[in-house]
Amino acid sequence: MTGKVLSLSRARKTRARDDRKRKADENAARFGRTRAEREAEAARAAQEAARLEAHRRDEE
């Protein structure tokens, strides 16, 4: 064996840290939006709901 000697516990901790970082980056990309983006989306949804409600037929 002419490979580099390394601590298995250190390698395990490094791998775990890298996995947590990768998952955090994925979550940030998936859920990370600014307040302005969230509010604009909510306003669009409210506008769509109001438009749909305005076109609802009255039941007699």
C-alpha positions in Angstrom: 0.0 0.0 0.0 1.6 3.2 -1.2 -1.4 5.4 -0.7 -1.7 8.3 1.6 -2.4 7.5 5.3 -5.6 9.1 6.6 -7.8 9.1 9.6 -11.0 7.2 8.9 -13.0 9.2 11.4 -11.8 12.5 9.9 -12.7 11.2 6.4 -16.2 10.2 7.7 -16.7 13.6 9.3 -15.6 15.4 6.2 -17.9 13.3 4.0 -20.8 14.0 6.4 -20.1 17.7 6.4 -20.0 17.7 2.6 -23.3 15.9 2.4 -24.9 18.4 4.8 -23.6 21.3 2.7 -24.9 19.8 -0.5 -28.3 19.2 1.0 -28.4 22.8 2.4 -27.5 24.1 -1.1 -30.3 22.1 -2.6 -32.8 23.4 -0.1 -31.7 27.0 -0.6 -32.2 26.6 -4.3 -35.6 25.0 -3.9 -37.1 27.1 -1.1 -35.0 30.3 -1.0 -37.0 33.2 -2.3 -36.9 36.8 -1.3 -39.8 38.4 0.6 -40.7 40.5 -2.5 -40.9 37.3 -4.6 -43.2 35.6 -2.1 -45.4 38.6 -1.8 -45.7 39.0 -5.5 -46.6 35.3 -5.9 -49.3 35.7 -3.1 -50.7 38.8 -4.9 -50.9 37.0 -8.2 -52.6 34.0 -6.5 -55.1 36.3 -4.8 -55.8 38.1 -8.1 -56.3 34.8 -9.9 -58.7 33.6 -7.2 -60.7 36.9 -7.4 -60.9 36.6 -11.2 -62.1 33.0 -10.9 -64.7 33.9 -8.3 -65.9 36.8 -10.4 -66.7 34.4 -13.2 -68.5 31.9 -11.0 -72.1 31.4 -12.0 -74.8 31.9 -9.4 -76.8 28.8 -8.5 -80.5 29.3 -8.4 
